[in-house]
Amino acid sequence: MRNPALHPDGPHGPDGHCGPGGADRRANPGPHGSAPGEERLARAALSRVVEPGDEHAGRWLRRYGARGFLDRLLDAPPAARSAGDGGPFPGTGPKRVASWRVRATAADPARDLEAVHDLGGRFLVPGDTEWPSQLDDLADTRPLGLWVRGPADLRAWALRSVALVGARACTPYGAHTAADLATGLARRGWVVVSGAAYGIDGAAHRGALAAGGATVAVLACGVDTPYPRGHGQLIRRIAEQGLVMGELPPDSHPTPSRFILRNRVIAALTRGTVVIEAQHRSGSLVTARAATRLGRHTMGVPGPVTSALSAGVHELLRDGADLVTDADEIVELVGDMGQLAPPRRGPVLPRDLLAPATAHVLEAVPARGPTPTAVIARRAGATPDDTLAKLYELHSLGFVERFGEGWRLTNTTTPGSNARRGGP
């Protein structure tokens, strides 16, 4: 049984010529590709046949190649098709194979390729110059191909990318933090990758776009099917300014399992994953743990200990993830050697610059009322002459003032702290 749509050399002869709208035209690799058109066509078909992350399919794909996998699936004799472990795919259950076969007979990869081409997109496969080689770390769960919309080069962007993920029902703190981190990363030339969902994902994408930076949305559906629908405009903006991509062909809809499986691509594509808010049972933690297994950096932003939305992040941090609070700390982990975050310390106050003996006298000056020199000297454990000399020094620096026969602290306000961002 052969599906003519899967065989570009089908009924029109070995050259595959079937007119302006034929399968050969729609299967061409285009300017972004270097893989053969037949391989691209077969992988486009398999992206509709096989669910993302199917290890059984990945194993047979590695053994037979995309074209051989399809041929073995569709052209096996009836006896072999029902022979269970003795069939065309030993070790793969007959129900799974039957499901593949039903989808394969209905697949029209040339139509799918034309649909994404009409959107200004493309279908990337391993072997293309734009294919991100780090996805190969997924082994048999590696995507069959990637449907991509947007003007940028995915491979180049992925080399300098960070995933920001978290809760859909996030708090204002989480949304603000995600946007702030994304803006900071974008301004430092990093690409922000997320899943275009409500909550943290949307805030991260918007933060990067607001800074005029680069962002990538990895969808669990077709790139022509914006989901969630409330983010339709956001996803269109990302397609214009960044990249929208996914494993599923056009007109594919998301399912709960596809969301979870999508997360492995986010983890593999990026240099590291930052979780901003997540409960104990959260898809964001799936992304982070996949990043850990793949040897990527795993980071978490702490939240209030009373917040259930931060409980999963805190668990992640206890398990060894790196704690980060701003873009500089993220770049220190995922960036090049020497890209260190500024030191975090309290402000340098004027009294910190005093000599120890002078500071000791200052501490002996009571907070209220003028105090005689002799009393201050006794409290400081110094002679009256040394104490008086230090009081005149403190007076010249503006710390104390003379009032009659005594001394008192100058009534000035201590400068505010710059401890959050650190100092020079």
GUNULUM-528928 format. One record per residue (C-alpha): residue in three letters; x, z, y; residue number from 1. Coordinates in steps of 0.2 Angstrom, whole numbers, padded with zeros to 4 digits. Example, Ala and Ser with C-alpha at 12.3 -4.5 7.8 and 13.67 -1.06 7.14 Angstrom:
<nodes>
NODE    r     px     pz     py    k
NODE  Ala   0062   0039  -0022    1
NODE  Ser   0068   0036  -0005    2
</nodes>
This chain:
<nodes>
NODE    r     px     pz     py    k
NODE  Met   0000   0000   0000    1
NODE  Arg   0008  -0006   0016    2
NODE  Asn   0002  -0002   0034    3
NODE  Pro   0006  -0018   0044    4
NODE  Ala   0009  -0008   0060    5
NODE  Leu   0023   0001   0051    6
NODE  His   0032  -0015   0046    7
NODE  Pro   0038  -0025   0061    8
NODE  Asp   0043  -0039   0049    9
NODE  Gly   0025  -0039   0042   10
NODE  Pro   0013  -0054   0041   11
NODE  His   0021  -0064   0054   12
NODE  Gly   0037  -0067   0046   13
NODE  Pro   0055  -0059   0045   14
NODE  Asp   0058  -0061   0064   15
NODE  Gly   0043  -0050   0067   16
NODE  His   0037  -0061   0081   17
NODE  Cys   0018  -0058   0084   18
NODE  Gly   0016  -0063   0103   19
NODE  Pro   0017  -0053   0119   20
NODE  Gly   0006  -0039   0113   21
NODE  Gly   0014  -0038   0096   22
NODE  Ala   0022  -0023   0087   23
NODE  Asp   0040  -0030   0089   24
NODE  Arg   0038  -0029   0108   25
NODE  Arg   0031  -0012   0108   26
NODE  Ala   0045  -0005   0096   27
NODE  Asn   0059  -0011   0106   28
NODE  Pro   0071   0004   0110   29
NODE  Gly   0072   0000   0129   30
NODE  Pro   0085   0005   0141   31
NODE  His   0087   0023   0136   32
NODE  Gly   0090   0020   0117   33
NODE  Ser   0103   0014   0106   34
NODE  Ala   0094   0017   0089   35
NODE  Pro   0087   0002   0080   36
NODE  Gly   0070  -0003   0084   37
NODE  Glu   0064  -0001   0066   38
NODE  Glu   0071   0017   0065   39
NODE  Arg   0061   0020   0081   40
NODE  Leu   0045   0013   0075   41
NODE  Ala   0046   0023   0059   42
NODE  Arg   0050   0039   0068   43
NODE  Ala   0036   0036   0080   44
NODE  Ala   0024   0034   0064   45
NODE  Leu   0031   0050   0056   46
NODE  Ser   0028   0060   0072   47
NODE  Arg   0009   0057   0069   48
NODE  Val   0011   0059   0050   49
NODE  Val   0021   0075   0049   50
NODE  Glu   0018   0092   0058   51
NODE  Pro   0032   0098   0070   52
NODE  Gly   0045   0108   0061   53
NODE  Asp   0040   0103   0043   54
NODE  Glu   0056   0107   0033   55
NODE  His   0050   0097   0018   56
NODE  Ala   0048   0082   0028   57
NODE  Gly   0065   0085   0036   58
NODE  Arg   0073   0086   0020   59
NODE  Trp   0066   0070   0014   60
NODE  Leu   0070   0062   0030   61
NODE  Arg   0088   0067   0029   62
NODE  Arg   0089   0060   0011   63
NODE  Tyr   0080   0043   0013   64
NODE  Gly   0080   0040   0032   65
NODE  Ala   0064   0037   0042   66
NODE  Arg   0061   0020   0035   67
NODE  Gly   0064   0025   0017   68
NODE  Phe   0053   0040   0019   69
NODE  Leu   0038   0029   0025   70
NODE  Asp   0041   0016   0011   71
NODE  Arg   0042   0029  -0002   72
NODE  Leu   0027   0038   0005   73
NODE  Leu   0016   0022   0006   74
NODE  Asp   0023   0010  -0008   75
NODE  Ala   0024   0023  -0022   76
NODE  Pro   0014   0017  -0038   77
NODE  Pro  -0002   0026  -0041   78
NODE  Ala   0005   0035  -0056   79
NODE  Ala   0019   0042  -0046   80
NODE  Arg   0008   0048  -0032   81
NODE  Ser  -0002   0060  -0043   82
NODE  Ala   0013   0066  -0054   83
NODE  Gly   0016   0082  -0044   84
NODE  Asp   0034   0087  -0045   85
NODE  Gly   0038   0070  -0054   86
NODE  Gly   0031   0060  -0039   87
NODE  Pro   0040   0052  -0025   88
NODE  Phe   0045   0069  -0017   89
NODE  Pro   0049   0081  -0031   90
NODE  Gly   0047   0099  -0025   91
NODE  Thr   0034   0095  -0012   92
NODE  Gly   0017   0100  -0016   93
NODE  Pro   0004   0085  -0020   94
NODE  Lys  -0008   0091  -0006   95
NODE  Arg   0005   0090   0007   96
NODE  Val   0010   0073   0001   97
NODE  Ala  -0008   0067   0001   98
NODE  Ser  -0010   0073   0019   99
NODE  Trp   0005   0064   0024  100
NODE  Arg  -0001   0048   0016  101
NODE  Val  -0019   0049   0024  102
NODE  Arg  -0011   0050   0041  103
NODE  Ala   0002   0037   0037  104
NODE  Thr  -0011   0024   0033  105
NODE  Ala  -0020   0027   0049  106
NODE  Ala  -0004   0028   0060  107
NODE  Asp  -0001   0014   0073  108
NODE  Pro   0016   0018   0080  109
NODE  Ala   0017   0002   0090  110
NODE  Arg   0001   0007   0100  111
NODE  Asp   0008   0025   0103  112
NODE  Leu   0025   0017   0109  113
NODE  Glu   0015   0006   0121  114
NODE  Ala   0004   0020   0127  115
NODE  Val   0019   0031   0132  116
NODE  His   0028   0015   0140  117
NODE  Asp   0012   0013   0151  118
NODE  Leu   0014   0030   0157  119
NODE  Gly   0032   0026   0162  120
NODE  Gly   0039   0036   0148  121
NODE  Arg   0049   0033   0132  122
NODE  Phe   0052   0039   0114  123
NODE  Leu   0069   0046   0110  124
NODE  Val   0076   0047   0093  125
NODE  Pro   0093   0054   0086  126
NODE  Gly   0106   0041   0090  127
NODE  Asp   0100   0037   0107  128
NODE  Thr   0112   0041   0121  129
NODE  Glu   0099   0052   0129  130
NODE  Trp   0096   0062   0113  131
NODE  Pro   0101   0081   0116  132
NODE  Ser   0113   0084   0101  133
NODE  Gln   0110   0103   0102  134
NODE  Leu   0093   0100   0094  135
NODE  Asp   0103   0095   0078  136
NODE  Asp   0106   0114   0076  137
NODE  Leu   0088   0115   0070  138
NODE  Ala   0093   0106   0054  139
NODE  Asp   0078   0101   0043  140
NODE  Thr   0066   0107   0057  141
NODE  Arg   0074   0095   0070  142
NODE  Pro   0061   0085   0079  143
NODE  Leu   0058   0068   0072  144
NODE  Gly   0059   0061   0090  145
NODE  Leu   0054   0066   0108  146
NODE  Trp   0040   0058   0118  147
NODE  Val   0047   0060   0136  148
NODE  Arg   0040   0057   0154  149
NODE  Gly   0050   0058   0169  150
NODE  Pro   0065   0050   0178  151
NODE  Ala   0079   0061   0173  152
NODE  Asp   0091   0060   0158  153
NODE  Leu   0086   0073   0146  154
NODE  Arg   0103   0075   0137  155
NODE  Ala   0112   0078   0154  156
NODE  Trp   0099   0091   0160  157
NODE  Ala   0099   0100   0143  158
NODE  Leu   0117   0104   0145  159
NODE  Arg   0114   0114   0160  160
NODE  Ser   0097   0122   0156  161
NODE  Val   0089   0139   0154  162
NODE  Ala   0072   0144   0147  163
NODE  Leu   0061   0156   0156  164
NODE  Val   0046   0162   0145  165
NODE  Gly   0034   0176   0145  166
NODE  Ala   0016   0182   0145  167
NODE  Arg   0002   0171   0149  168
NODE  Ala  -0008   0185   0156  169
NODE  Cys   0006   0191   0166  170
NODE  Thr   0007   0204   0180  171
NODE  Pro   0010   0200   0199  172
NODE  Tyr   0027   0208   0196  173
NODE  Gly   0031   0196   0181  174
NODE  Ala   0025   0181   0191  175
NODE  His   0035   0185   0206  176
NODE  Thr   0051   0188   0195  177
NODE  Ala   0049   0172   0186  178
NODE  Ala   0047   0162   0202  179
NODE  Asp   0062   0171   0210  180
NODE  Leu   0073   0168   0195  181
NODE  Ala   0068   0150   0193  182
NODE  Thr   0071   0147   0212  183
NODE  Gly   0088   0156   0211  184
NODE  Leu   0093   0145   0195  185
NODE  Ala   0087   0129   0203  186
NODE  Arg   0098   0132   0219  187
NODE  Arg   0113   0135   0208  188
NODE  Gly   0110   0118   0200  189
NODE  Trp   0102   0124   0184  190
NODE  Val   0087   0116   0175  191
NODE  Val   0073   0128   0171  192
NODE  Val   0064   0124   0155  193
NODE  Ser   0047   0132   0150  194
NODE  Gly   0031   0128   0141  195
NODE  Ala   0019   0124   0156  196
NODE  Ala   0007   0138   0150  197
NODE  Tyr  -0002   0150   0162  198
NODE  Gly   0007   0165   0168  199
NODE  Ile   0026   0166   0167  200
NODE  Asp   0028   0148   0162  201
NODE  Gly   0018   0141   0177  202
NODE  Ala   0027   0153   0189  203
NODE  Ala   0044   0147   0183  204
NODE  His   0040   0129   0185  205
NODE  Arg   0033   0131   0202  206
NODE  Gly   0048   0142   0207  207
NODE  Ala   0060   0128   0202  208
NODE  Leu   0049   0114   0211  209
NODE  Ala   0048   0124   0227  210
NODE  Ala   0067   0125   0228  211
NODE  Gly   0068   0106   0225  212
NODE  Gly   0076   0109   0209  213
NODE  Ala   0075   0102   0191  214
NODE  Thr   0062   0108   0178  215
NODE  Val   0057   0103   0161  216
NODE  Ala   0040   0106   0153  217
NODE  Val   0040   0106   0134  218
NODE  Leu   0022   0103   0128  219
NODE  Ala   0013   0107   0111  220
NODE  Cys   0002   0091   0113  221
NODE  Gly   0004   0073   0119  222
NODE  Val   0013   0070   0135  223
NODE  Asp  -0003   0061   0141  224
NODE  Thr  -0013   0076   0137  225
NODE  Pro  -0010   0090   0151  226
NODE  Tyr  -0013   0107   0143  227
NODE  Pro  -0019   0119   0149  228
NODE  Arg  -0031   0108   0159  229
NODE  Gly  -0029   0120   0174  230
NODE  His  -0011   0115   0175  231
NODE  Gly  -0015   0096   0176  232
NODE  Gln  -0008   0094   0193  233
NODE  Leu   0007   0105   0190  234
NODE  Ile   0012   0094   0175  235
NODE  Arg   0010   0078   0185  236
NODE  Arg   0022   0085   0198  237
NODE  Ile   0034   0090   0184  238
NODE  Ala   0033   0072   0177  239
NODE  Glu   0037   0065   0194  240
NODE  Gln   0051   0078   0199  241
NODE  Gly   0057   0083   0182  242
NODE  Leu   0053   0080   0164  243
NODE  Val   0038   0082   0153  244
NODE  Met   0042   0081   0134  245
NODE  Gly   0035   0085   0117  246
NODE  Glu   0036   0081   0098  247
NODE  Leu   0018   0074   0097  248
NODE  Pro   0013   0057   0100  249
NODE  Pro   0000   0052   0114  250
NODE  Asp  -0017   0059   0113  251
NODE  Ser  -0012   0073   0102  252
NODE  His  -0020   0090   0105  253
NODE  Pro  -0012   0107   0104  254
NODE  Thr  -0016   0120   0090  255
NODE  Pro  -0010   0138   0088  256
NODE  Ser   0003   0133   0076  257
NODE  Arg   0010   0119   0087  258
NODE  Phe   0013   0132   0101  259
NODE  Ile   0023   0143   0090  260
NODE  Leu   0033   0128   0083  261
NODE  Arg   0036   0121   0100  262
NODE  Asn   0045   0137   0104  263
NODE  Arg   0060   0132   0093  264
NODE  Val   0063   0116   0103  265
NODE  Ile   0064   0127   0119  266
NODE  Ala   0076   0138   0111  267
NODE  Ala   0087   0125   0104  268
NODE  Leu   0087   0114   0119  269
NODE  Thr   0093   0127   0132  270
NODE  Arg   0109   0137   0134  271
NODE  Gly   0099   0153   0134  272
NODE  Thr   0082   0160   0134  273
NODE  Val   0075   0174   0147  274
NODE  Val   0060   0183   0142  275
NODE  Ile   0051   0191   0158  276
NODE  Glu   0035   0199   0151  277
NODE  Ala   0030   0200   0133  278
NODE  Gln   0019   0211   0122  279
NODE  His   0025   0216   0104  280
NODE  Arg   0016   0201   0097  281
NODE  Ser   0021   0187   0108  282
NODE  Gly   0026   0169   0106  283
NODE  Ser   0039   0172   0119  284
NODE  Leu   0048   0184   0107  285
NODE  Val   0047   0170   0094  286
NODE  Thr   0057   0159   0106  287
NODE  Ala   0070   0173   0110  288
NODE  Arg   0073   0176   0091  289
NODE  Ala   0075   0158   0088  290
NODE  Ala   0088   0157   0102  291
NODE  Thr   0097   0172   0094  292
NODE  Arg   0097   0163   0077  293
NODE  Leu   0104   0147   0085  294
NODE  Gly   0118   0156   0093  295
NODE  Arg   0111   0155   0111  296
NODE  His   0110   0168   0124  297
NODE  Thr   0095   0179   0123  298
NODE  Met   0090   0189   0139  299
NODE  Gly   0076   0200   0145  300
NODE  Val   0070   0206   0162  301
NODE  Pro   0065   0225   0161  302
NODE  Gly   0048   0231   0167  303
NODE  Pro   0039   0247   0169  304
NODE  Val   0040   0258   0153  305
NODE  Thr   0022   0261   0155  306
NODE  Ser   0017   0242   0154  307
NODE  Ala   0012   0235   0137  308
NODE  Leu   0017   0218   0144  309
NODE  Ser   0035   0223   0145  310
NODE  Ala   0035   0233   0128  311
NODE  Gly   0041   0217   0119  312
NODE  Val   0055   0214   0131  313
NODE  His   0061   0232   0129  314
NODE  Glu   0061   0230   0111  315
NODE  Leu   0071   0214   0112  316
NODE  Leu   0084   0223   0124  317
NODE  Arg   0085   0237   0111  318
NODE  Asp   0089   0224   0098  319
NODE  Gly   0104   0217   0107  320
NODE  Ala   0097   0205   0120  321
NODE  Asp   0106   0205   0137  322
NODE  Leu   0097   0214   0152  323
NODE  Val   0096   0203   0167  324
NODE  Thr   0088   0205   0184  325
NODE  Asp   0093   0190   0194  326
NODE  Ala   0099   0172   0193  327
NODE  Asp   0117   0177   0196  328
NODE  Glu   0117   0188   0180  329
NODE  Ile   0109   0174   0170  330
NODE  Val   0122   0162   0176  331
NODE  Glu   0136   0174   0172  332
NODE  Leu   0130   0173   0154  333
NODE  Val   0126   0155   0152  334
NODE  Gly   0138   0147   0164  335
NODE  Asp   0156   0143   0164  336
NODE  Met   0170   0156   0163  337
NODE  Gly   0173   0165   0179  338
NODE  Gln   0155   0163   0186  339
NODE  Leu   0153   0182   0188  340
NODE  Ala   0138   0190   0196  341
NODE  Pro   0142   0200   0211  342
NODE  Pro   0146   0219   0208  343
NODE  Arg   0131   0231   0209  344
NODE  Arg   0135   0246   0219  345
NODE  Gly   0128   0257   0233  346
NODE  Pro   0132   0254   0252  347
NODE  Val   0148   0259   0260  348
NODE  Leu   0142   0272   0273  349
NODE  Pro   0153   0277   0288  350
NODE  Arg   0155   0295   0281  351
NODE  Asp   0163   0287   0265  352
NODE  Leu   0178   0281   0276  353
NODE  Leu   0182   0299   0282  354
NODE  Ala   0198   0308   0276  355
NODE  Pro   0193   0321   0263  356
NODE  Ala   0198   0336   0275  357
NODE  Thr   0187   0328   0289  358
NODE  Ala   0173   0325   0277  359
NODE  His   0174   0343   0271  360
NODE  Val   0172   0350   0289  361
NODE  Leu   0157   0338   0292  362
NODE  Glu   0148   0345   0276  363
NODE  Ala   0150   0362   0284  364
NODE  Val   0141   0358   0299  365
NODE  Pro   0123   0365   0297  366
NODE  Ala   0108   0353   0298  367
NODE  Arg   0099   0364   0311  368
NODE  Gly   0105   0372   0327  369
NODE  Pro   0121   0372   0336  370
NODE  Thr   0134   0382   0326  371
NODE  Pro   0151   0390   0333  372
NODE  Thr   0167   0383   0328  373
NODE  Ala   0172   0400   0319  374
NODE  Val   0157   0399   0308  375
NODE  Ile   0160   0381   0303  376
NODE  Ala   0178   0385   0299  377
NODE  Arg   0173   0399   0288  378
NODE  Arg   0161   0388   0279  379
NODE  Ala   0174   0374   0277  380
NODE  Gly   0187   0387   0272  381
NODE  Ala   0199   0380   0285  382
NODE  Thr   0207   0388   0301  383
NODE  Pro   0198   0388   0317  384
NODE  Asp   0211   0376   0325  385
NODE  Asp   0211   0363   0311  386
NODE  Thr   0192   0364   0311  387
NODE  Leu   0191   0361   0330  388
NODE  Ala   0203   0346   0328  389
NODE  Lys   0192   0339   0315  390
NODE  Leu   0176   0342   0325  391
NODE  Tyr   0183   0333   0340  392
NODE  Glu   0187   0318   0328  393
NODE  Leu   0170   0318   0321  394
NODE  His   0163   0319   0339  395
NODE  Ser   0173   0303   0343  396
NODE  Leu   0166   0295   0328  397
NODE  Gly   0148   0300   0333  398
NODE  Phe   0144   0312   0318  399
NODE  Val   0143   0328   0328  400
NODE  Glu   0140   0333   0346  401
NODE  Arg   0144   0348   0357  402
NODE  Phe   0130   0359   0362  403
NODE  Gly   0136   0374   0373  404
NODE  Glu   0148   0384   0363  405
NODE  Gly   0143   0376   0346  406
NODE  Trp   0142   0360   0337  407
NODE  Arg   0128   0351   0328  408
NODE  Leu   0125   0335   0319  409
NODE  Thr   0120   0320   0329  410
NODE  Asn   0102   0315   0327  411
NODE  Thr   0104   0297   0320  412
NODE  Thr   0096   0287   0306  413
NODE  Thr   0107   0283   0291  414
NODE  Pro   0107   0264   0288  415
NODE  Gly   0096   0257   0274  416
NODE  Ser   0104   0254   0257  417
NODE  Asn   0110   0237   0251  418
NODE  Ala   0112   0243   0233  419
NODE  Arg   0100   0230   0225  420
NODE  Arg   0110   0215   0230  421
NODE  Gly   0127   0223   0231  422
NODE  Gly   0140   0222   0244  423
NODE  Pro   0156   0212   0247  424
</nodes>
